[in-house]
Amino acid sequence: MSEEIPLARPVLGPAEERAVLEVLRSGRLSLGPRLAEFEEAFAARLGVAHASAVSSGTAGLHLALRAAGLNDGDEVVTSPFSFVASANAIVYERGLPVFADIDPVTLNLDPDAAAAAVTRRTRALLPVHIFGYPANLPAFERLQLPIVEDACEALGAVHADGTAVGARGHAAVFAFYANKQITTGEGGMITTSDPAVKERLDSERNQGRATDMGWLDHDRLGFNYRLSDIACALGIAQLERLDELLGGRSRVAALYREALEGLEGLGLPCPDTGGDRRGWFVFVVQVPRGSDRDATVRALAQRGVQSKPYLPAIHLMSYYRERFGHRPGEFPVCEDVAARSLALPFFPEMSEGQVARVAEALRSALA
Ligand SMILES: Cc1ncc(COP(=O)(O)O)c(C=O)c1O
């Protein structure tokens, strides 16, 4: 059998090796010069005033919600169709994730459903740019509540008005796990236009110590959510070739679209509409109604193609059912999409032949 096609694979080359080696040789492995360099390069690339690097996207969401003033019992309206971390971060601060259904086309939080879920206790909105497609931020901004954006999957995405996702001024969180558009192994970044938020994030990621304080003096509760200089050096090298990496993903997405368009009943990622542009992260299809998604995953595996049910609905996960009493039927659009969603292998260096093999395997799995 030919070689298995993986779900994801980072692109790492001599530039990344050199960057990491330089840090190792310098001896400044953390809190060195690469941290600010990475943050400044990231902020400049997006066209936003500030960026704070953190140890993961999850850590970034946690700090961004704290900066939005989340307190015990506060509600945060968010999407049930996301990676579990976006809801978990609300629970870390003893907030209540209030889910609202998604738009069946973009798969992002539906602004009307979100507006209907707002109460007097709503402290913030947490839209997710799922699969790299820009959430409808102008509609959420009209609700006049603090916004934390989960942009963990959306580096490179652009809103219709030309603003990069993450550059509208709210705290927006990116993630750099190895399947993401750029990787630092593990890592994340929070962007914001507010210098006071930047100051708070930088302090809380470093045990609550202000930059001008003496060693071991701390004026607030903090965490160790730092990103090492080794990781930041890797991030700088990856960011320098972001256009190449995003271009590779767009190319593979176009190949998939062409190869899969004729497959009866198969749902494809929505094309860019109204000026919004996706930052390609994953290629997720929805199996035709009546097909068994999990059997499709097994059939693909037998043909040497990795795939994954992606994403399961958060409110139906055991923890969320038990803790918050959620039941099937609450968010029908999300539940229908989650039951049929299937992530196919997707990475910048995928060849035409690999895409054709996946398409053929999917065709015969669904036949
Ligand atoms: C939508 C979303 N939110 C949050 C995260 C969490 O990021 P991390 O894994 O870096 O903590 C991810 C990463 O997979 C994600 O896809």
The ligand as an SDF file (V2000), in Angstrom:
LIG
                    3D

 16 16  0  0  0  0  0  0  0  0999 V2000
  -10.8530   27.2660   17.8100 C   0  0  0  0  0  0  0  0  0  0  0  0
   -9.7130   26.9680   18.7440 C   0  0  0  0  0  0  0  0  0  0  0  0
   -9.6910   27.5530   19.9510 N   0  0  0  0  0  0  0  0  0  0  0  0
   -8.6920   27.3300   20.8190 C   0  0  0  0  0  0  0  0  0  0  0  0
   -7.6470   26.4780   20.5240 C   0  0  0  0  0  0  0  0  0  0  0  0
   -6.6090   26.2250   21.5790 C   0  0  0  0  0  0  0  0  0  0  0  0
   -5.3150   26.4490   21.1680 O   0  0  0  0  0  0  0  0  0  0  0  0
   -4.1000   25.6540   21.8980 P   0  0  0  0  0  0  0  0  0  0  0  0
   -4.2040   24.2410   21.4540 O   0  0  0  0  0  0  0  0  0  0  0  0
   -2.8770   26.3380   21.3810 O   0  0  0  0  0  0  0  0  0  0  0  0
   -4.2640   25.8140   23.3430 O   0  0  0  0  0  0  0  0  0  0  0  0
   -7.6150   25.8600   19.2770 C   0  0  0  0  0  0  0  0  0  0  0  0
   -6.4950   24.9690   18.9160 C   0  0  0  0  0  0  0  0  0  0  0  0
   -6.6270   23.8920   18.4400 O   0  0  0  0  0  0  0  0  0  0  0  0
   -8.6870   26.0780   18.3680 C   0  0  0  0  0  0  0  0  0  0  0  0
   -8.7240   25.4660   17.1850 O   0  0  0  0  0  0  0  0  0  0  0  0
  1  2  1  0
  2  3  1  0
  2 15  2  0
  3  4  2  0
  4  5  1  0
  5  6  1  0
  5 12  2  0
  6  7  1  0
  7  8  1  0
  8  9  2  0
  8 10  1  0
  8 11  1  0
 12 13  1  0
 12 15  1  0
 13 14  2  0
 15 16  1  0
M  END
$$$$
